[in-house]
Amino acid sequence: MQCCNKTIWFLVIAFAGGMTMATSSAVSGFANPSGDLEQEENSAVTEPTGDLAVATFGGGCFWCVEAVFQELDGVTNVSSGYMGGHVKNPTYAAVCNGRTGHAEVVQITYDPEKVSFQKLLEVFFATHDPTTLNRQGNDVGTQYRSAVFFHDDEQKKVATTIKQKLNESRAYADPVVTEISAASKYYEAENYHQDYFALNPKQAYCRAIIRPKMRKFRKVFKEDLKPEK
């Protein structure tokens, strides 16, 4: 599969400016951290079922990333969680403190007959800043790193190719630093993180950060939205 860098370049330009995210540390007190953190063990990676496939992306605060992919046609489920760390059963507080090595991610279940992995990546790269290492706007830390956790060799190939094309074409002023790593154990985040934007549209973070981002996303990707959107 080849990357259409002209398409991605357009999407980058369309989203230029105003796409970074403010800190979500103000809500970290809601988490229920455990005591000592157990070391992560080798665990089964979430795999697709039936005709569906799974993609896992880290693009800063998972509230923002989740809201975007929930509206994309062909996506059947999006959940917020943690991946890429070294301890078992991480909590939000522990992840935010940088104690676990996990990234905030969204795990996307999608129908490849309706939306390709490349399209998912086009949305991913267009709706966050992949050039800032361990940071999205005011969110700073390894938990906010830009990351693609691939579930098979084809996903790895497509993600690597797109990252290379973006850097070769200088689509961004700075190099893309997105981590491309094999998927590991996925931990679903606490219940109050799920469907956050849909359930909390009047919350200050949602109004100031997510809502403007969603307006841009819906405008640029209007042909790719679910029919009801």
N, C-alpha and C positions, 0 to 999 in steps of 0.2 A: 504494500500500500504506500503510495507516494503522498507527501505532504503538499498541500496547495498553499505555498507561503504567501501568495498574493491575497488569498482569503484571510489568512491570519493577520497579515499586515493591515488590511482594512479594519479588522476587528480591533486590533491594537489602537489604531488611530481613533476609531469610533469611541473607544472607552478611555482615551487619554484624559488624564486629569480627574481628580475627585474620586478615585476608586479605592483609596487606601482606607483602612479601618481603624476606628478609635479603640481604645483599650476596653476590655471587658472585665478587668480586674475588680471592678466595683461589686460584681456579683459573686466573687469567688467565695464569699462567706457562706453561701448556701450549700456548699459541698459538705460531705460528711467523710472527712479523711480518716483513714485507718491508722494504726500505729506503725509498727515496723513493716517495711515493704519487702515482700518475698521476691526472690529472683525469678525472672521469667524462665519458663521451660519451653522446649519445643512443643508446639501445639498445632492442631490442624488449622489450616487457613480456610476462611470462608470461600466456598466454591459455588459456581452457578448451579441452578437446578433447572431441569427440563431444557427449554429453548432459550432461557434467559442467561445473561452474563453478569459479571460483577466487576466494577471499577472502584478504585480507592484513591482519593485525592486529598492532599493537605494544601490549603490555600489561605492560612490565617485563621481567624475566628470561624468555627464551623457553623455558627448561626447564619452567617452571610452565604457561605458556600452551599449549605443545605437549601436555603430559600431559592437560589438560582436553579439548581438542578431539579427541584421538585416541579418546576413548570415546564421542563423540557419534554417534548413529545418523545415517546418511546421509553421513558424512564418510569419504572413501575414502583420503585421504592427508594427512598433516601434516608439514611440514618446517620446521626452524628456520633462520633466515638474517638477512639485513640488507637494508634498503631505506631510501630517502629521503636518501641522502648525496650527496657531490659528488666522490668519487674512485672509481677502478676497483679491483676485486678487493680489497676491504677484508678485513683479518684481524681476528680477535677482539680481539687486543691493541690494534690501532689503533682499533677501534670503541670499546672500553672507555676508551681514553685521550681520547675526544672529538675525534679528529683527522679523522674522515671525515664527520661529520654524519649517519651512518646510525642508524636505530633497530633494536634487536633485534626481529625480527618472526617470526610463523609464517605460512607460506603454506599455505592449506587448500584442498584439492580436494574438492568435495562434489557430491552429486546433488540438484539443486533439487526433484526429485520426492519426495524423502524428508525433506529439511530445507531450510527457507527461509533466505534471507540475514538476514531479520529475527530468526529463531531464533538464528542464529549471533551476531548482535549482542546479543541478550538474554543469552546466555551470556557474551559478552565483557564487557559492562558490569557483569554481576553478579559476575564472578570477579576483578576487579582494581579499584583505586581510580582512577577517571578524573578526580578533582578535584585531584590533586597534579601540578603542572607539572614535567616532567622528573624524576620521582621515583616509585618504588614502595617504600615502607618505607625500609629502609636502602640501597637501590640508588638512587644519585643521579647524574644526568647526562642529557644529551639522548638518549643511547642507550636510556634506559628510559622515554621519553615514551609517553604514551597516544596511539595513532594508529590511524585507519582509512584504509587506502590503497585507494580505490575503483577498480574495473576497468571500470565503465561508468556511464552517467548514472543508471540505476536504483539502483545501489548508493549513489551519492552522495546521491540523494534520500532513500533510506531512512535512511542514517546521519545525515544532517542533521536529518531529522524526529525521529528518536529522541533525538538530543542536545538538540534544542529542547524536546521534551516533558519530558525529565528535568529540565531547568533550570526550565521553567515550573511543574512540579509540585513542585519542590524536593525531589526524591527523595533528594538528598544535602544535607548541611549546607552544603557549599560548591559553587560552580558547576562544572559539567563542563567541563574544558579540553581534551578529546580533540581532537587534530589530525585534520582530514578533508582528505586530499590525494589527488591522482591517483596511481595506482600508477606506479612507475618501475622501473628495472632491479632485479631481485631476485637477490641473491647467496646461494646456499646456504652455511650455516655449515660449519665443519670437521666431519669425521665424528664426532668424539667428542661433539659436541653433539646429534646426532640420537638420538631415542628415549632421551633421557638418564634420565628417571625409570624407565622400564621396565628399562633395563639396569643402573641403579645404585640400586636401592631402599634399600640399606643405607648409602649415602653420607650424611654428616651433614646436608647441605643438604636432601636429599630427605626424610629422616626428620623434620627439624624444621620445614620449610616446606611442601614439596609434599604430603606425605602427609596432614597435617590439612586442607589445602585440598581435596584430592581427596575426603576423607570428606564435607565439606560439599557439594561439587559433586554427588556421587553421590546424596546425600539429597535435595537440592532439585530436581535434574533427573532423578530416577530414571525418569520416564516417557519420557525422551528418549535414554536410553543404548542402545548397541548390545545386541542380545539376549544376547550372551555375557557382558555386564557386569551 
